[in-house]
């Protein structure tokens, strides 16, 4: 698949999406390596509080709230669903599948935004509005997103007896 050409005005949000895809990969790697779910949940909450919550707010306020249509409503609805999933993750169960499902839903959402919703916003919003959005984002995103989480659980191997997987991660 050819790379998507993103408007210069919202490219900062696409850069955030790359960080989001890496976040999902780290969750799945942690599961594969039998990381304790408490470690993964701590990371999910760290990333939510330091990156995702603000990213969702920016997308909604800068783009989706300006257009009242099915695609914008779907973007906002998926944000709410993903936030609920973050809050429902249970590190005290042995069910790693809910973390995998969350990562899969997040990946699917990012792909929806990149392939469908952002092109729709670029075509729908006036260029003057996109330019204002771009100015705001360039002021807010002067540096690339940094995931400086101190525990790189996704790069360690854990004994399989730390957590029994009730569901396959394959």
BALOBA-1460 file (C-alpha; in Angstrom, 3 decimals):
// residues 170
<rec num="1" residu="x" x="0.000" y="0.000" z="0.000"/>
<rec num="2" residu="x" x="1.364" y="3.415" z="-0.948"/>
<rec num="3" residu="x" x="2.008" y="5.911" z="1.843"/>
<rec num="4" residu="x" x="-0.850" y="8.291" z="2.534"/>
<rec num="5" residu="x" x="-0.228" y="11.921" z="1.605"/>
<rec num="6" residu="x" x="-1.303" y="13.929" z="4.630"/>
<rec num="7" residu="x" x="-2.108" y="17.630" z="4.641"/>
<rec num="8" residu="x" x="0.771" y="19.592" z="6.111"/>
<rec num="9" residu="x" x="-1.724" y="21.146" z="8.511"/>
<rec num="10" residu="x" x="-2.585" y="17.913" z="10.329"/>
<rec num="11" residu="x" x="0.591" y="15.897" z="9.839"/>
<rec num="12" residu="x" x="1.357" y="16.282" z="13.586"/>
<rec num="13" residu="x" x="-1.680" y="14.118" z="14.338"/>
<rec num="14" residu="x" x="-0.386" y="11.449" z="11.951"/>
<rec num="15" residu="x" x="2.965" y="11.503" z="13.749"/>
<rec num="16" residu="x" x="1.047" y="10.896" z="16.981"/>
<rec num="17" residu="x" x="-0.632" y="7.967" z="15.243"/>
<rec num="18" residu="x" x="2.734" y="6.401" z="14.565"/>
<rec num="19" residu="x" x="3.452" y="6.624" z="18.316"/>
<rec num="20" residu="x" x="0.027" y="5.052" z="18.928"/>
<rec num="21" residu="x" x="0.797" y="2.107" z="16.672"/>
<rec num="22" residu="x" x="4.083" y="1.590" z="18.504"/>
<rec num="23" residu="x" x="2.151" y="1.695" z="21.806"/>
<rec num="24" residu="x" x="-0.093" y="-1.122" z="20.531"/>
<rec num="25" residu="x" x="2.921" y="-3.130" z="19.392"/>
<rec num="26" residu="x" x="4.517" y="-2.790" z="22.850"/>
<rec num="27" residu="x" x="1.368" y="-4.110" z="24.531"/>
<rec num="28" residu="x" x="1.320" y="-7.161" z="22.256"/>
<rec num="29" residu="x" x="5.059" y="-7.760" z="22.683"/>
<rec num="30" residu="x" x="4.625" y="-7.643" z="26.458"/>
<rec num="31" residu="x" x="1.858" y="-10.238" z="26.208"/>
<rec num="32" residu="x" x="4.008" y="-12.481" z="23.987"/>
<rec num="33" residu="x" x="6.854" y="-12.256" z="26.496"/>
<rec num="34" residu="x" x="4.582" y="-13.070" z="29.465"/>
<rec num="35" residu="x" x="4.968" y="-9.665" z="31.107"/>
<rec num="36" residu="x" x="2.764" y="-9.339" z="34.203"/>
<rec num="37" residu="x" x="-0.512" y="-7.650" z="33.303"/>
<rec num="38" residu="x" x="0.083" y="-5.101" z="36.087"/>
<rec num="39" residu="x" x="3.140" y="-3.846" z="34.174"/>
<rec num="40" residu="x" x="1.185" y="-3.610" z="30.943"/>
<rec num="41" residu="x" x="-1.721" y="-1.843" z="32.610"/>
<rec num="42" residu="x" x="0.644" y="0.670" z="34.232"/>
<rec num="43" residu="x" x="2.031" y="1.418" z="30.782"/>
<rec num="44" residu="x" x="-1.433" y="1.719" z="29.228"/>
<rec num="45" residu="x" x="-2.425" y="4.268" z="31.895"/>
<rec num="46" residu="x" x="0.865" y="6.140" z="31.487"/>
<rec num="47" residu="x" x="0.390" y="6.388" z="27.723"/>
<rec num="48" residu="x" x="-3.273" y="7.353" z="28.131"/>
<rec num="49" residu="x" x="-2.466" y="10.153" z="30.583"/>
<rec num="50" residu="x" x="0.625" y="11.457" z="28.792"/>
<rec num="51" residu="x" x="-0.409" y="11.059" z="25.153"/>
<rec num="52" residu="x" x="-3.757" y="9.598" z="24.141"/>
<rec num="53" residu="x" x="-6.134" y="11.696" z="26.237"/>
<rec num="54" residu="x" x="-4.727" y="14.955" z="24.828"/>
<rec num="55" residu="x" x="-4.481" y="13.531" z="21.310"/>
<rec num="56" residu="x" x="-8.169" y="12.538" z="21.359"/>
<rec num="57" residu="x" x="-9.118" y="15.980" z="22.701"/>
<rec num="58" residu="x" x="-7.170" y="17.719" z="19.932"/>
<rec num="59" residu="x" x="-8.735" y="15.606" z="17.182"/>
<rec num="60" residu="x" x="-12.221" y="16.220" z="18.488"/>
<rec num="61" residu="x" x="-11.898" y="19.949" z="19.163"/>
<rec num="62" residu="x" x="-9.798" y="20.819" z="16.130"/>
<rec num="63" residu="x" x="-11.458" y="18.570" z="13.542"/>
<rec num="64" residu="x" x="-14.417" y="16.367" z="14.432"/>
<rec num="65" residu="x" x="-16.522" y="18.951" z="16.287"/>
<rec num="66" residu="x" x="-16.386" y="21.208" z="13.210"/>
<rec num="67" residu="x" x="-18.262" y="18.715" z="11.030"/>
<rec num="68" residu="x" x="-21.479" y="16.999" z="12.067"/>
<rec num="69" residu="x" x="-21.593" y="13.863" z="9.980"/>
<rec num="70" residu="x" x="-21.411" y="10.092" z="10.395"/>
<rec num="71" residu="x" x="-17.622" y="9.866" z="10.046"/>
<rec num="72" residu="x" x="-16.937" y="12.558" z="12.637"/>
<rec num="73" residu="x" x="-19.441" y="10.985" z="15.006"/>
<rec num="74" residu="x" x="-17.758" y="7.606" z="14.483"/>
<rec num="75" residu="x" x="-14.358" y="9.104" z="15.359"/>
<rec num="76" residu="x" x="-15.723" y="10.575" z="18.597"/>
<rec num="77" residu="x" x="-17.632" y="7.404" z="19.430"/>
<rec num="78" residu="x" x="-14.508" y="5.287" z="19.005"/>
<rec num="79" residu="x" x="-12.590" y="7.664" z="21.279"/>
<rec num="80" residu="x" x="-15.185" y="7.154" z="24.017"/>
<rec num="81" residu="x" x="-15.158" y="3.385" z="23.539"/>
<rec num="82" residu="x" x="-11.348" y="3.250" z="23.719"/>
<rec num="83" residu="x" x="-11.321" y="5.361" z="26.889"/>
<rec num="84" residu="x" x="-13.861" y="2.983" z="28.459"/>
<rec num="85" residu="x" x="-11.685" y="0.025" z="27.479"/>
<rec num="86" residu="x" x="-8.633" y="1.644" z="29.108"/>
<rec num="87" residu="x" x="-10.604" y="2.022" z="32.326"/>
<rec num="88" residu="x" x="-11.919" y="-1.564" z="32.218"/>
<rec num="89" residu="x" x="-8.589" y="-3.351" z="31.796"/>
<rec num="90" residu="x" x="-8.080" y="-5.673" z="34.752"/>
<rec num="91" residu="x" x="-4.506" y="-6.590" z="35.689"/>
<rec num="92" residu="x" x="-5.740" y="-9.013" z="38.372"/>
<rec num="93" residu="x" x="-7.242" y="-11.449" z="35.913"/>
<rec num="94" residu="x" x="-5.206" y="-13.914" z="33.931"/>
<rec num="95" residu="x" x="-6.973" y="-12.848" z="30.736"/>
<rec num="96" residu="x" x="-4.357" y="-11.229" z="28.536"/>
<rec num="97" residu="x" x="-6.855" y="-11.325" z="25.671"/>
<rec num="98" residu="x" x="-8.519" y="-8.082" z="26.799"/>
<rec num="99" residu="x" x="-5.187" y="-6.271" z="26.355"/>
<rec num="100" residu="x" x="-4.729" y="-7.772" z="22.906"/>
<rec num="101" residu="x" x="-8.275" y="-6.767" z="21.972"/>
<rec num="102" residu="x" x="-7.651" y="-3.227" z="23.219"/>
<rec num="103" residu="x" x="-4.452" y="-2.970" z="21.132"/>
<rec num="104" residu="x" x="-6.295" y="-4.345" z="18.094"/>
<rec num="105" residu="x" x="-9.160" y="-1.853" z="18.543"/>
<rec num="106" residu="x" x="-6.700" y="1.026" z="18.924"/>
<rec num="107" residu="x" x="-4.832" y="-0.051" z="15.784"/>
<rec num="108" residu="x" x="-8.102" y="-0.342" z="13.860"/>
<rec num="109" residu="x" x="-9.145" y="3.134" z="15.048"/>
<rec num="110" residu="x" x="-5.842" y="4.696" z="13.962"/>
<rec num="111" residu="x" x="-6.142" y="3.069" z="10.541"/>
<rec num="112" residu="x" x="-9.739" y="4.370" z="10.224"/>
<rec num="113" residu="x" x="-8.601" y="7.892" z="11.028"/>
<rec num="114" residu="x" x="-5.622" y="7.773" z="8.663"/>
<rec num="115" residu="x" x="-7.339" y="6.095" z="5.727"/>
<rec num="116" residu="x" x="-10.893" y="7.445" z="5.948"/>
<rec num="117" residu="x" x="-11.553" y="10.170" z="8.506"/>
<rec num="118" residu="x" x="-8.528" y="12.430" z="7.968"/>
<rec num="119" residu="x" x="-8.903" y="12.457" z="4.172"/>
<rec num="120" residu="x" x="-12.584" y="13.272" z="4.741"/>
<rec num="121" residu="x" x="-11.674" y="16.146" z="7.079"/>
<rec num="122" residu="x" x="-9.093" y="17.458" z="4.601"/>
<rec num="123" residu="x" x="-11.713" y="17.455" z="1.834"/>
<rec num="124" residu="x" x="-14.531" y="18.867" z="3.981"/>
<rec num="125" residu="x" x="-12.937" y="21.612" z="6.069"/>
<rec num="126" residu="x" x="-12.041" y="24.920" z="4.397"/>
<rec num="127" residu="x" x="-8.338" y="25.488" z="3.830"/>
<rec num="128" residu="x" x="-8.420" y="28.509" z="6.165"/>
<rec num="129" residu="x" x="-9.690" y="26.257" z="8.978"/>
<rec num="130" residu="x" x="-7.053" y="23.619" z="8.240"/>
<rec num="131" residu="x" x="-4.414" y="26.356" z="8.312"/>
<rec num="132" residu="x" x="-5.615" y="27.485" z="11.770"/>
<rec num="133" residu="x" x="-5.510" y="23.873" z="12.940"/>
<rec num="134" residu="x" x="-1.989" y="23.562" z="11.555"/>
<rec num="135" residu="x" x="-0.817" y="26.694" z="13.358"/>
<rec num="136" residu="x" x="-2.212" y="25.411" z="16.645"/>
<rec num="137" residu="x" x="-0.649" y="21.980" z="16.183"/>
<rec num="138" residu="x" x="2.747" y="23.385" z="15.203"/>
<rec num="139" residu="x" x="2.780" y="25.410" z="18.425"/>
<rec num="140" residu="x" x="1.677" y="22.452" z="20.543"/>
<rec num="141" residu="x" x="3.776" y="19.799" z="18.800"/>
<rec num="142" residu="x" x="7.117" y="21.540" z="18.452"/>
<rec num="143" residu="x" x="8.896" y="18.304" z="19.406"/>
<rec num="144" residu="x" x="8.176" y="14.740" z="18.352"/>
<rec num="145" residu="x" x="6.175" y="12.626" z="20.808"/>
<rec num="146" residu="x" x="8.416" y="10.832" z="23.266"/>
<rec num="147" residu="x" x="7.400" y="7.625" z="24.975"/>
<rec num="148" residu="x" x="9.776" y="7.774" z="27.924"/>
<rec num="149" residu="x" x="8.172" y="5.028" z="29.962"/>
<rec num="150" residu="x" x="10.917" y="3.713" z="32.256"/>
<rec num="151" residu="x" x="9.981" y="-0.004" z="32.329"/>
<rec num="152" residu="x" x="10.554" y="-1.529" z="28.903"/>
<rec num="153" residu="x" x="8.579" y="-4.683" z="29.749"/>
<rec num="154" residu="x" x="8.078" y="-5.362" z="26.022"/>
<rec num="155" residu="x" x="11.795" y="-6.027" z="25.546"/>
<rec num="156" residu="x" x="12.202" y="-8.497" z="28.438"/>
<rec num="157" residu="x" x="11.452" y="-12.190" z="28.641"/>
<rec num="158" residu="x" x="9.440" y="-13.340" z="31.642"/>
<rec num="159" residu="x" x="9.045" y="-16.910" z="32.886"/>
<rec num="160" residu="x" x="5.807" y="-18.346" z="31.583"/>
<rec num="161" residu="x" x="4.717" y="-19.310" z="35.101"/>
<rec num="162" residu="x" x="4.299" y="-15.619" z="36.061"/>
<rec num="163" residu="x" x="1.029" y="-15.514" z="34.211"/>
<rec num="164" residu="x" x="-1.017" y="-18.276" z="32.721"/>
<rec num="165" residu="x" x="-2.664" y="-17.321" z="29.486"/>
<rec num="166" residu="x" x="-6.203" y="-18.593" z="29.353"/>
<rec num="167" residu="x" x="-6.476" y="-17.466" z="25.754"/>
<rec num="168" residu="x" x="-3.943" y="-17.918" z="23.012"/>
<rec num="169" residu="x" x="-2.043" y="-14.825" z="21.887"/>
<rec num="170" residu="x" x="-1.436" y="-16.221" z="18.435"/>
